[in-house]
Amino acid sequence: MRQSAEATAETAARTGFGVLPTATGLDLFEQALGARGPRVAAYGDTGRIAAALTSPVPVARAAHARPAAAQDSTDLRADALRLLRELIAAETGLDPAELAEEASFDRYGIDSLVITKLNRELDRRFEGLSKTLFFEYATLGELADYFAEHHPAELHTDHPGAEYTEPAGTGAPLPAAAPRRVRTARTRPAAEPEEQAIAVIGLAGRYPMADDLDEFWTNLVEGRDCITEIPEDRWDRDRWYDPDPATPGRAHTRWGGFLRDVDRFDPLFFGISPRQAELMDPQERLFLQHAWHVMEDAGYRRADLAGRPVGVYVGVMYGEYQFHGALDALRGGRPLTGSSFATIANRVSYALDLSGPSLALDTMCSSSLTALHLACESLRRGETELAIAGGVNVSVHPYKYAFLSQGRFLSSDGRCRAFGAGGDGYVPGEGVGAVLLKPVRQALADGDRIHGVILGSAVNHGARTNGYTVPSPKAQARAVTAAMAQAGVDPADIGYVEAHGTGTALGDPIELTGLTNAYRTAATEPGHWPIGSVKSNVGHLESAAGMAGLTKVLLQFAHRTLLPSLHSAELNPNIDFDRSPFRVQRELADWPAGDRPRRAGLSSFGAGGANAHVVLEESPHREPLQAAPAGEQRVAEPVLFLLSARDDERLRVYASQAVRFLQTQHVDLADLCFTTQVGREAMDARLAVLSTDGAEIVTALRRFADGGPAPEIADGGELGEQARSWLLGAEVDWSARHAGRPGRAPRRVAAPRYPFAAERYWIPLDPDLTAAPHPLVDANESTVSELRFRKTLRAGDPLLRDHVIGAGRCSPVPPRWRWCEPPPGWPSPASGTDSPRWCGDAPSSCRRANWRSTPPSGRGPTS
């Protein structure tokens, strides 16, 4: 481990100790080995070191001793101001008199490094201080107020000229002030659905190493780290990687969470031409397909929603696909790729014929949870009847990695250490998720399948802090308390918190401080509330992060299980978990039922200060699970299982997926058949199986999937007649058939979802990007500040092979290359003395050539 120059200077200034040279250290070690008795060896300002070691140790006074006279609160505040001014002046070099108490800390250049030093000095004088005080309080005056209120005894100890007495009638330390509540929360009876509650009736998503939510759940249960190196089909990760974060235009990480097949799409399903699909941002294509799947998951068809006020709200923050077309725009002659955020939402509204609000929004990392909040508010106002909300995020160009490395946002080792030690940044991840929302009263009346209930939500901004990307724990606490107030719950009603948890050294402590302030009204023992972050599994999905967290919580509700949060075996030392009411959920555990429904909080915080928090509750009616999978069930009366697709090829794939579904999913067979009738779009290629036995349905589907003929409907009475009409293309009102029938009304349940064709639609790689710009130049690596070209010489190249002097081969001297005419597209020369000299339009020579490595002298493959 090596100290930075700043840390070395800070240690020397504070203690007198210097950096011990290796030779001197070994010499001292040898002397100590040959001496008897204890020895003290020091290097640096030995006078200061000796004085510090021999000075008497001050005896700390009891934190709550009660001398006779009381010190006025005004004097305490003045003492706090004086102490803080002295400490800040010592670290910044400013005159204490210059430090105005109403000025924000960032005005004085107090950054995270200075804050770390100030925290260390304050820890010498006060016990149990939060490491986030300089983020909680924006000015000197606010921080002085805090110390005067919460640490009066220590202030007296630091300034013994006055005495301090506890307020009469108390023998305990003053409690920390609770954060301002937006409104008073009241406990909501579990069985009484609120007018404001919103039901999640559809859920769909894809995440790293998970093409569906079953695979996603398996990965989370197994505690799998889904981070990989950047796939080769994205970009050349070696060319864009440099472990030094100070290298301009390069990324100091090569890891992330990536989706499979982001280049695949089924355009003809949505009436989109292949050429248009090739130019569409993959985020638009992914969200469109998942909007369809979330509608199917709820058991609805496009015709059920067409023309109705159904809103679409999607969070997105990067549009990198258009970068691939930037060169085409300069050169001309080819259609250009596009990355319009609005089109991601508008395309869904257009394709599904939805007339409600349709908008994409960017609040950075809180985008999708903010989209969820806006969708809920629209439903509460009656502006919409249903709403699709979600987020999408992909990384298809090296720009983002280089840009985030430039700002030192990224983890250097590819691990997202949420609440763990050693975190130095986050790991980017990809994902797409969507939910279909409906007011809970209406969902219950309509018999919808409910994944969970959104009791309350809130958004706000941190206003001005000590830096643009510095979070405000006070604002985060206000968002949490506002969401709980709208939900009508208290902290004691919450059983789990899915935190933002990006895994940074200061971001996580700030979040814990905000949560602690919001939950302070509930008196609990340390470690009462479990917290976790899905980012430890899949990375930070940025604009889709809220959807990943929401999906994790809803799956935990469904399985009544708490999932482990990874990379936190050693906890963040800047968080005092021994005193915190929260504990990191580090193992798989049951989520036991209590005297209230399972509830959870969910946070997303944007890097620019936009905060969002949601309070969730498990479904009031858990979907019943059958003892056997649907494919092993029998029913008394014949049931009709339907499938349809755009063409025969997709229909056979659909049948294969249906076989797997029937063999693994424990849903009611009759309800499943009902859902295939009323909850799936009827298309050109159709298949129907009529039977009382799930095994017969599986056999018929498998035979067709393997290339056999479609099963025939030989009889079946009225139901068989309707099936034959449907197979011939007729529209059948299946809902009317089931209405009024005796017995239990059928329910919408989970059913196989449409298998979109996975066809590649991607702009072709421009040959000009891979071909050498000139026979003597392999690549143009010029930047805005310099012209630079790369040439790789291998042992077999004539320039090396034939470079013989006498009897031996030797390395050539840096060559001076000449051109007879400029290569096509040759850039204009940059100004400056280091630029090549130009004769007319062509450079006459290359004056500087730097060998990246020693040129090879043998005949091997070395380059």
Buried (B, 14 or more C-beta within 10 A) or exposed (E): EEEEEEBBEBBBEBBBBBBBEEEEEEEBEEEEEEEEEEEEEBBBBEEBBEEBEEEEEEEEBEBBEEBEEBBEEEBBBBBBBBBBBEBBBBBBEBEBEEBEBEBBBBEBEBBEEBBBBBBEBBEEBBEEBBBBBBBBBBBBBBBBBBBBBBBBBBBBBBBEEBEBBBEEEEEEBBEEEEBEBBEEBEEBEBEEBBEBBBBBBBBBBBBBBBEEBEEBBEBBBEBBBBBBEBBEEBBEBEEBBBEEBEBEBBBBBBBBBBBBBBBBBBBBBBEBEEEEBBBBBBBBBBBBBBBBBBBBBBBBBBEBBEEBBBBBBBBBBBBBBBBBBEEBEEEEEBEBBBBBBEBBBBBBBBBBEBBBBBBBBBBBBBBBBBBBBBBBBBBBEEEBBBBBBBBBBBBBBBBBBBBBBBEEBBBBBBBBBBBBBBBBBBBBBBBBBBBBBBBBEBBBEEEBBBBBBBBBBBBBBBEEBBBEEBBBBBBBBBBBBBBBBBBBBBBBBBBBBBBBBBBBBBBBBBBBBBBBBBBBBBEEEEBBBBBBBBBBBBBBBBBBBBBBBBBBBBBBBBBEBBBBBBBBEEBBEBBBBEEBBBBBBBEEEEBEEEEBBBBBBBBBBBBBBBBBBBBBBBBBEEBEEBEEBBBBBEBEEBBBBBBBBBEEEBBBBBBBBBBBBBBEBBBBBBBBBBBBBBBBBBBEBBBBBBBBBBBBBBBBBBBBBEEEEBBEBEEBEEBBEBBBEBBEEEEBEBEEBEEEEEEEEBBBBBBBBBBBBEBEBBBEEBEEEEEBBBEBBBBBEEEEEEBEBEBEBBBEBEEBEEBEEEEEBEEEEEEEBEBEEBBEEBEEEBEEEEEBEEEEEBBBEBEEEEEEEEBBBEEEEBB
